[in-house]
Amino acid sequence: MLTHPTLDQLRNLRLDGMAEAFVELQTQDATAELSHPEWLGLLVDREIASRNTRRFQTRMRAAKLRHIGAAIEDVDFRTPRRLDRMLFQQLATGRWIADARNLMITGPCGVGKTWLACALGQRACRDNLTVIYQRMPRLFVDLELAHGDGRFPRLFRSLVKADLLILDDWGPDRLTAGQRRDLMEIVEDRHDRGSILITSQLPVSAWHDVIGEPTFADAILDRLVHNAHRLNLDGPSMRRSGNPTENLDEGHSA
């Protein structure tokens, strides 16, 4: 039997999925009836599945989603929050990301905006897309620090190159001049090239005042909103209702 040398060779070639499948097939009596092509096919299938899983895990780590367990399959459409089921199921296909369209999710605190955004982000990772999640208050702090220590070009590139950029918790504080400039640069570089998903407790009609300076506000909102889908949620907080499916973080304004 060449079990050990074969396993060593597979692992040296970093074919860990094939190695695991090889061990399992060796221990199953039924596989003795398989032809050589069938054996090889099972090994290749396992290797492909293993690599896909590793790539997904890498993308999820890079995304840093707030709710890593959020998944579109677990969305509760029975909760009274006016979630447009047909639109959400359309968004779940990921076509809007392929078309570089944006998405605005608005509604009061606790209705699950962040959880839904993370569920769509997780689906994008499953679709082999790159995702970055950032809470907007923290993002502006990071950008300000990056300007001072030389990290800004690298941080900026990561924000504009991701297939999906999730900006959570827009507003209510007015942007500073520096924050307006940074946001404008991000939005401009992503325009028609990558999707932006924004969550906010404020309606889109109030975002102009949050940006502050009318010229910047017009330019930013024109690029964000003109091709965007909108999910406008409303209803009681899901935290108080104790919804077991969409497990919201009590310390976060989802």
C-alpha positions in Angstrom: 0.0 0.0 0.0 1.2 3.4 -0.9 -1.0 5.2 1.6 1.6 7.1 3.5 3.9 8.1 0.6 0.8 9.2 -1.4 -0.5 11.2 1.5 2.9 12.8 2.0 3.0 13.8 -1.6 -0.5 15.2 -1.6 0.2 17.3 1.5 3.6 18.5 0.1 1.6 19.7 -2.9 -0.8 21.4 -0.5 -3.7 19.2 -1.8 -5.1 18.8 1.7 -8.7 18.2 0.5 -7.5 15.4 -1.7 -5.5 14.0 1.2 -8.5 13.9 3.5 -10.7 12.3 0.8 -7.9 9.7 0.1 -7.9 8.6 3.8 -11.7 8.4 3.9 -12.0 6.4 0.7 -9.3 4.0 1.9 -11.5 3.1 4.9 -14.8 2.6 3.1 -15.4 -0.9 1.7 -17.9 0.4 -0.9 -15.2 2.4 -2.7 -13.5 -0.8 -3.8 -16.0 -1.0 -6.6 -15.2 2.5 -7.9 -13.2 2.9 -11.1 -10.0 4.9 -11.2 -11.7 7.9 -12.9 -14.4 7.8 -10.2 -11.8 7.7 -7.4 -10.0 10.7 -9.0 -13.2 12.6 -9.5 -14.0 12.2 -5.8 -10.6 13.4 -4.8 -10.8 16.4 -7.1 -14.3 17.4 -5.9 -13.1 17.3 -2.3 -10.1 19.5 -3.2 -12.3 22.0 -4.9 -14.7 22.1 -2.0 -11.8 22.5 0.5 -10.2 25.4 -1.5 -13.6 27.1 -1.8 -14.1 26.9 1.9 -10.6 28.3 2.7 -11.2 31.2 0.3 -14.5 31.9 1.9 -13.0 31.9 5.3 -10.3 34.3 4.2 -12.8 36.7 2.6 -14.9 36.6 5.8 -11.9 37.4 8.0 -11.0 40.3 5.7 -14.6 41.6 5.7 -14.8 41.9 9.5 -18.5 41.8 9.5 -20.2 42.9 12.7 -22.5 39.8 12.7 -20.4 36.9 11.3 -23.3 34.5 11.7 -25.8 36.5 9.7 -27.0 34.7 6.6 -29.8 35.4 4.1 -31.3 32.0 4.7 -32.1 33.1 8.3 -33.9 36.4 7.5 -37.2 36.6 9.4 -39.8 38.0 7.1 -42.5 37.6 9.7 -41.2 40.4 11.9 -43.3 43.5 11.5 -40.7 45.9 10.1 -41.9 46.4 6.5 -39.0 44.5 4.9 -39.8 44.2 1.2 -39.5 40.5 0.8 -39.4 40.5 -3.0 -36.7 43.2 -3.1 -34.6 41.5 -0.5 -34.7 38.2 -2.3 -33.6 40.0 -5.4 -30.7 41.6 -3.5 -29.8 38.2 -2.2 -28.9 37.0 -5.7 -26.0 39.5 -5.7 -26.9 40.9 -9.1 -26.8 44.5 -7.8 -23.2 44.1 -6.8 -22.3 42.7 -10.2 -24.0 45.8 -11.7 -22.1 48.1 -9.2 -25.3 49.5 -7.8 -25.7 50.8 -4.2 -28.1 49.9 -1.4 -29.5 52.1 1.3 -31.0 50.5 4.4 -32.8 52.9 6.7 -35.0 52.6 9.7 -35.1 53.1 13.5 -32.7 51.6 16.0 -33.1 47.9 16.5 -35.0 46.8 13.4 -32.0 44.8 12.1 -30.3 47.1 9.6 -26.8 46.0 10.4 -27.8 42.3 10.6 -29.4 42.4 7.1 -26.3 44.3 5.8 -24.0 41.6 7.2 -26.2 38.8 5.8 -25.8 40.3 2.3 -22.1 40.8 2.9 -21.8 37.1 3.9 -23.6 36.1 0.7 -21.2 38.2 -1.3 -18.2 36.4 0.4 -19.9 33.1 -0.6 -20.1 34.4 -4.2 -16.3 34.9 -4.2 -16.5 38.7 -3.8 -14.4 40.9 -1.6 -16.2 42.7 1.2 -15.2 45.4 3.7 -17.4 46.3 6.7 -16.8 49.6 8.5 -18.8 51.6 11.0 -18.7 55.1 9.7 -17.7 56.8 13.0 -14.8 54.4 13.3 -13.9 54.7 9.6 -13.5 58.5 9.9 -11.2 58.1 12.9 -9.1 55.6 11.0 -8.9 57.9 8.0 -7.8 60.8 10.1 -5.1 58.8 11.8 -4.0 57.3 8.4 -3.5 60.8 7.0 -1.1 61.5 9.8 1.0 58.3 9.8 1.3 57.6 6.1 -1.2 54.7 5.9 -3.8 56.7 4.0 -3.0 55.4 0.4 -3.1 51.8 1.5 -6.3 52.2 3.5 -7.9 54.2 0.6 -7.0 51.5 -1.9 -8.6 48.8 0.2 -11.8 50.8 0.6 -12.2 51.5 -3.2 -11.1 48.1 -4.5 -13.5 45.9 -2.5 -16.5 44.6 -4.5 -18.8 45.6 -1.7 -18.1 48.3 0.9 -20.6 48.3 3.8 -20.7 51.6 5.7 -22.7 51.1 8.8 -24.4 53.7 11.0 -24.5 56.9 8.9 -25.2 60.0 10.9 -26.5 61.8 12.8 -23.4 64.0 13.4 -22.5 66.4 10.7 -19.3 65.7 8.8 -16.2 67.8 9.2 -14.5 69.3 6.2 -11.9 66.5 6.2 -14.6 63.8 6.5 -16.5 65.3 3.5 -13.4 65.2 1.4 -12.5 61.7 2.3 -16.0 60.4 1.7 -16.2 62.2 -1.6 -12.9 60.6 -2.8 -14.2 57.1 -1.7 -17.6 57.6 -3.4 -16.1 59.1 -6.5 -13.5 56.2 -7.0 -16.2 53.6 -6.4 -18.8 55.2 -8.7 -20.0 52.7 -11.3 -17.1 50.4 -10.3 -18.1 48.9 -6.9 -21.2 48.8 -4.7 -21.7 50.7 -1.4 -24.2 49.6 1.2 -25.1 52.2 3.8 -27.2 51.8 6.9 -28.7 54.7 8.8 -31.3 55.6 11.3 -31.9 58.8 9.2 -34.0 58.8 6.1 -32.1 59.5 2.9 -33.8 62.9 2.7 -31.8 64.0 5.8 -28.4 62.9 4.5 -27.8 66.2 2.7 -27.8 68.1 6.1 -25.4 65.5 7.6 -22.9 66.1 4.9 -23.2 69.8 5.5 -21.6 71.7 2.6 -24.1 71.8 -0.2 -21.7 71.4 -3.1 -20.1 68.3 -1.5 -23.6 67.0 -0.5 -25.0 67.3 -4.0 -22.0 65.5 -5.5 -21.8 62.7 -2.9 -25.5 62.0 -2.9 -25.7 62.1 -6.7 -23.2 59.2 -6.8 -24.6 57.3 -3.9 -28.4 57.5 -4.5 -29.1 57.8 -8.2 -28.6 54.0 -8.9 -29.4 52.7 -5.4 -31.9 50.2 -4.1 -33.6 51.2 -0.9 -34.9 49.2 2.0 -36.9 51.5 4.3 -37.6 49.6 7.5 -40.0 50.6 10.2 -41.3 48.9 13.4 -40.5 48.0 17.0 -37.0 47.1 18.1 -36.2 43.4 17.5 -34.0 43.5 20.6 -37.0 44.0 22.9 -38.9 41.3 21.1 -36.1 38.8 21.7 -36.0 37.6 18.1 -33.9 34.3 18.2 -33.1 34.2 14.5 -31.6 37.6 13.9 -29.5 37.7 17.0 -28.8 41.4 17.4 -26.0 42.8 19.5 -27.6 44.8 22.3 -24.8 47.2 22.4 -25.0 48.2 18.7 -27.6 50.3 16.9 -28.5 47.9 14.2 
